[in-house]
Amino acid sequence: MLCVTGSIAAVEAPEIARELMRHGADVWAVMSPAAQMMITPQALEWATGHPVVTHLTGNLEHISLLQASRVVVLVAPATANTISKIGHGIDDTPVTTLCSVALGMGLPVLVAPAMHEPMQDNPFVQESLERLRSRGVIIIPPRVEEGKAKIAETEVILQRVMGVVGGLPLRGKRVVVTAGPTVEYIDPVRVITNRSSGAMGFALAEGARDMGADVTLILGPTPLTPPSGVKVVRVTTTEEMKEALEGTLQEGVDIVMAAAAPADFRPVETYHKKLDTRETGGLAISLVPTPKVIGGVKRLRPESILVAFKAETEGDREALIERARMLMDEVQADMVVANDVSSAEAGFSAPRLRGVMVTRYEAEAFEGTKAYVASRILSRVLGLMRK
């Protein structure tokens, strides 16, 4: 059931419908009154091959259409208005009523928000999103560009729907994701760190969670709010992240996705009080390498799948692949995601990533939002599990 609401992103609904159909779905569309001012019901009827529900009648479409086998409800795009209504049980459009019944029947519901960024940041909208998550609704993160929280790319939406329809392929699996930076102290207020935000790790944790996995997120210092529905272990230094990961591995883990960017160096000497520039004048700091966080994964859990990440500024595909294979051999990783962080548009603190996914047998270039890249990585992980 493809539910369309009154965002300008409604113009993408026919493409979403067609892509779902190419992968075997039988798509029926439901439109809110506001959506019908963006695109015509005829456009979705042509796209899906079925009559479009624009209002509810005595035929009880909001119940009868949900009684088929293997029903999934996708709200794409979902406006702030519709998200808030679903989150508070308000049923005043065909879309909100259908979602209300679907939640009551325990059917899977996915929501792909699309709105201006300040509307998404509205605390009441965030509260509604959290209410939906707490009830098992899958939120497909939007692309934040040009001050707008644009609907997720069609391929990301497709991956999330397929993950649900596929019967939660990671159900019963334990997944560990590392995310964010670590910091190494010079003195109590000065640190060595990097620009990692943790967003890539969050996208991986959300994707694994939505596929049914039991997810532990080992998280370095970041101002971002971690996703709900996962266990969060907070750490500060690289040594703490390594200890937390190895402690989790002792409990049994199926998949490790090491998306964190641990600090590679720490000062030889740490000062226990704040250094006064008037007293020190200048300061020379000697650095030594920090321990490799994922260095012991395969030793402790040789049967687990290890996805390592590497950030490079070379910008050259062949150089990325070469560095990825070096890391793969070093830590015995099953896959390495080599990111090109040479531009401001992709990489640390940016909404997009570009780079190469490298396995033992092939290398595949990628570029897109972190949610999209996460879906690609998880698809590859599923492939590795089947080998």
Backbone hydrogen bonds, N-H to C=O, Kabsch-Sander energy under -0.5 kcal/mol:
donor,donor_aa,acceptor,acceptor_aa,energy
2,L,28,W,-3.1
3,C,1,M,-0.8
3,C,74,L,-3.4
4,V,2,L,-0.5
4,V,30,V,-2.9
5,T,77,P,-1.2
7,S,5,T,-2.1
10,A,7,S,-2.3
11,V,8,I,-1.7
12,E,9,A,-2.2
13,A,10,A,-1.7
16,I,12,E,-2.1
17,A,13,A,-2.8
18,R,14,P,-2.5
19,E,15,E,-2.4
20,L,16,I,-2.2
21,M,17,A,-2.2
22,R,18,R,-2.2
23,H,19,E,-0.9
23,H,20,L,-0.6
24,G,21,M,-2.0
25,A,20,L,-2.2
27,V,25,A,-0.7
30,V,2,L,-2.5
31,M,53,V,-2.8
32,S,4,V,-2.1
36,Q,32,S,-1.3
37,M,34,A,-1.2
38,M,35,A,-1.7
39,I,35,A,-2.1
43,A,40,T,-0.7
44,L,40,T,-1.1
45,E,41,P,-2.2
46,W,42,Q,-2.6
47,A,43,A,-1.9
48,T,44,L,-2.5
49,G,45,E,-2.6
53,V,29,A,-2.4
54,T,52,V,-0.8
60,L,57,T,-1.9
63,I,60,L,-2.0
64,S,60,L,-3.0
65,L,61,E,-1.8
66,L,63,I,-1.0
67,Q,64,S,-1.2
73,V,108,P,-2.5
74,L,1,M,-3.0
74,L,72,V,-0.5
75,V,110,L,-2.9
76,A,3,C,-2.2
76,A,74,L,-0.8
78,A,112,A,-2.1
79,T,77,P,-0.5
83,I,79,T,-2.7
84,S,80,A,-2.4
85,K,81,N,-2.0
86,I,82,T,-2.9
87,G,83,I,-2.4
88,H,84,S,-0.9
88,H,85,K,-0.7
89,G,86,I,-1.3
90,I,85,K,-2.7
91,D,89,G,-0.6
92,D,90,I,-0.6
97,T,93,T,-2.4
98,L,94,P,-2.1
99,C,95,V,-2.5
100,S,96,T,-2.1
101,V,97,T,-2.2
102,A,98,L,-2.6
103,L,99,C,-2.5
104,G,100,S,-1.9
105,M,101,V,-1.7
106,G,103,L,-0.9
107,L,102,A,-2.6
110,L,73,V,-3.0
111,V,138,I,-2.9
112,A,75,V,-3.0
114,A,78,A,-2.0
115,M,149,A,-1.9
117,E,147,G,-2.1
119,M,116,H,-0.8
120,Q,116,H,-1.8
121,D,117,E,-2.2
122,N,118,P,-0.7
122,N,119,M,-0.7
125,V,122,N,-0.6
126,Q,122,N,-2.6
127,E,123,P,-2.1
128,S,124,F,-1.9
129,L,125,V,-2.6
130,E,126,Q,-2.3
131,R,127,E,-2.2
132,L,128,S,-2.3
133,R,129,L,-2.6
134,S,130,E,-2.5
135,R,131,R,-0.8
135,R,132,L,-1.0
136,G,133,R,-2.1
137,V,132,L,-2.5
138,I,109,V,-2.4
139,I,137,V,-0.6
140,I,111,V,-3.1
140,I,138,I,-0.6
143,R,150,K,-2.9
144,V,142,P,-0.6
145,E,143,R,-0.9
145,E,148,K,-2.5
148,K,145,E,-2.2
149,A,115,M,-2.9
150,K,143,R,-2.8
150,K,148,K,-1.2
156,V,153,E,-0.7
157,I,153,E,-2.1
158,L,154,T,-2.7
159,Q,155,E,-2.3
160,R,156,V,-2.2
161,V,157,I,-2.5
162,M,158,L,-2.8
163,G,159,Q,-2.1
164,V,160,R,-1.5
165,V,161,V,-2.9
166,G,162,M,-2.5
167,G,164,V,-1.6
168,L,163,G,-1.3
170,L,211,M,-2.3
171,R,168,L,-2.2
172,G,212,G,-0.8
173,K,170,L,-2.3
175,V,173,K,-0.6
175,V,214,D,-2.5
176,V,255,I,-2.6
177,V,216,T,-2.7
178,T,257,M,-1.9
179,A,218,I,-2.4
182,T,261,A,-0.8
183,V,236,T,-2.4
184,E,192,I,-2.1
186,I,187,D,-0.6
186,I,190,R,-3.1
187,D,190,R,-1.4
192,I,184,E,-2.7
202,F,198,G,-2.1
203,A,199,A,-2.2
204,L,200,M,-2.0
205,A,201,G,-2.6
206,E,202,F,-2.7
207,G,203,A,-2.3
208,A,204,L,-2.7
209,R,205,A,-2.4
210,D,206,E,-2.6
211,M,207,G,-0.9
212,G,209,R,-1.8
213,A,208,A,-2.3
214,D,173,K,-2.8
215,V,213,A,-0.8
216,T,175,V,-2.6
217,L,231,K,-3.8
218,I,177,V,-2.9
218,I,216,T,-0.6
219,L,217,L,-0.7
219,L,233,V,-2.7
220,G,179,A,-2.4
230,V,227,P,-0.5
231,K,215,V,-2.6
233,V,217,L,-2.9
233,V,231,K,-0.5
234,R,232,V,-0.5
235,V,219,L,-2.7
241,M,237,T,-2.0
242,K,238,T,-2.4
243,E,239,E,-2.5
244,A,240,E,-2.5
245,L,241,M,-2.5
246,E,242,K,-2.5
247,G,243,E,-2.3
248,T,244,A,-2.0
249,L,245,L,-2.4
250,Q,246,E,-1.3
251,E,248,T,-1.3
252,G,249,L,-1.5
254,D,174,R,-2.3
255,I,174,R,-1.8
256,V,305,I,-3.1
257,M,176,V,-2.9
258,A,256,V,-0.6
258,A,307,V,-2.9
259,A,178,T,-1.1
259,A,257,M,-1.5
261,A,180,G,-2.6
266,R,288,V,-2.5
268,V,286,S,-2.9
271,Y,186,I,-3.0
277,T,275,L,-0.6
279,E,276,D,-1.0
280,T,276,D,-2.6
281,G,277,T,-1.9
282,G,280,T,-1.6
285,I,283,L,-0.5
286,S,284,A,-0.5
288,V,266,R,-2.6
290,T,264,D,-2.3
293,V,291,P,-0.6
295,G,292,K,-1.4
297,V,294,I,-1.3
300,L,296,G,-2.4
301,R,297,V,-3.2
304,S,301,R,-1.6
305,I,254,D,-2.6
306,L,304,S,-0.5
307,V,256,V,-3.2
307,V,305,I,-0.5
308,A,306,L,-0.6
308,A,335,M,-2.7
309,F,258,A,-0.7
310,K,337,V,-2.5
312,E,339,N,-2.8
320,L,316,D,-2.4
321,I,317,R,-2.5
322,E,318,E,-2.4
323,R,319,A,-2.5
324,A,320,L,-2.4
325,R,321,I,-2.4
326,M,322,E,-1.8
327,L,323,R,-2.1
328,M,324,A,-2.6
329,D,325,R,-2.2
330,E,326,M,-1.9
331,V,327,L,-2.5
332,Q,328,M,-1.3
333,A,328,M,-1.0
334,D,306,L,-2.1
335,M,306,L,-1.6
336,V,358,V,-2.6
337,V,308,A,-3.0
338,A,336,V,-0.8
338,A,356,V,-2.8
339,N,310,K,-3.3
339,N,337,V,-0.7
340,D,354,R,-3.0
341,V,312,E,-2.9
341,V,339,N,-0.8
346,A,343,S,-0.7
347,G,352,R,-2.6
350,A,347,G,-1.9
352,R,345,E,-0.7
353,L,368,G,-2.8
355,G,366,F,-2.2
356,V,338,A,-2.3
357,M,364,E,-3.2
358,V,336,V,-2.9
358,V,356,V,-0.6
359,T,362,E,-2.9
360,R,334,D,-0.5
364,E,357,M,-2.7
366,F,355,G,-2.3
368,G,353,L,-2.2
370,K,351,P,-1.6
373,V,369,T,-2.8
374,A,370,K,-2.4
375,S,371,A,-1.9
376,R,372,Y,-1.9
377,I,373,V,-2.7
378,L,374,A,-2.7
379,S,375,S,-1.9
380,R,376,R,-2.1
381,V,377,I,-2.4
382,L,378,L,-2.3
383,G,379,S,-1.7
384,L,380,R,-2.2
385,M,381,V,-2.1
386,R,382,L,-1.1
387,K,383,G,-0.6
387,K,384,L,-0.7
